[in-house]
Amino acid sequence: MAPTKQPDLTECFAVGCVSLKPRWALMCRAHWNRVPAQVQHDIYFTLPGFKANQDPTPYLIATHKAQLAVARFDNLGDGILQGITDEIVRFEARMDREA
């Protein structure tokens, strides 16, 4: 019997999660299910531009908003929440400068 090929795996994007997920997924299923529907929509909406090597900023904002939502759900510390929020603010400022 031929060995089955394992999908390319990487760690979940949620802070502190070491679960492995397929490379094409942003988060493990448990964390993805905690992301609000509107944020999931924003990620799917901005993904084509990211994949087409266009400005990655909208996608990065959306993915960090997902990370922030999960961090809030998981009751991570204020320092972690503030760090993620600061990243989002930096990405949004970059978009404003480039507009």
N, C-alpha and C positions, 0 to 999 in steps of 0.2 A: 504494500500500500504506500503510495507516494505521500510524503509529508504535506500537510496543508500549509499554505502560506499565511502567516500572521499579518494582519493589517498593520500599517505603520502607526504606532501608538505614541502618544505624548501625554503629559500631565494636564489635568483640568486647569482652566484659567481662573477658577475661583481661588481666592487667597487661602492658603493653607491646605488645599485639597491635593492629595497625592494620587487620586484615582487616575487610572489610565483611560483614555478615550481615543477614538479614531482621530487621526490628524485633521480630518476635514471638519470635525466638530469643535466648537469653542469650549464647551464644558462637558463634564460627565452628565449623564441623564438626570441624576438626582439634583444637581445644581441648575441645569438648564430649566428644569420644571419649576424652579423658584423665580425665574426671570419673568417680569411682567410681560404680557402679550405685546404691548406697544413697543417695548424695548426689543423683543424678539423680531418684530416687524421691521424696526429700524435697522437691525443687523442684516436681515435678509435683503432689505432695500438698498443698503450701501455696499453690500458684498460684491456685486458685479463690477462697480467702479474700482474697488480695491484690487480685484483679480485682474482687471484690465490695466493695471499700473497707472491709474489716474490718481488724483490726490487721495491719499489714504486717510486723511483727517476725519471725514464723516464716519467712516467705519471704525476708526479708533475711538471716537467719542461714543459711538453706540456700544462697542464692546466693553469699554470702561464703565458705562452706565449699567450694563448687565453685571459686571463685577461688583459695582457698588450696591446694587439691589440685593445680590446674594450675600454680600458682607453684612448688610443690615439685617437680613433674614437670619443669618448665622450669629447675630449679636457679637460681631467682632469689635474690638476696642475703638474708641474715638480716634486714636492716632491712625489706625488703618483706614477708617472711613474718611478722615481728613486727607490722607495721602492720595487716595483714589479721587476724591473730589478735586484736589489740587491739580491732578493730572488732567481731568476733564476740563477744568478752567483753562489750563495751558493750551490744550488742543483747540478749545473754542476761540481763544485769543488769536491763535495762529490762523484759524479760518477767517476771523474778522480782518486781520492784517492783509490776507491774500485776496479778500473780496474786492 
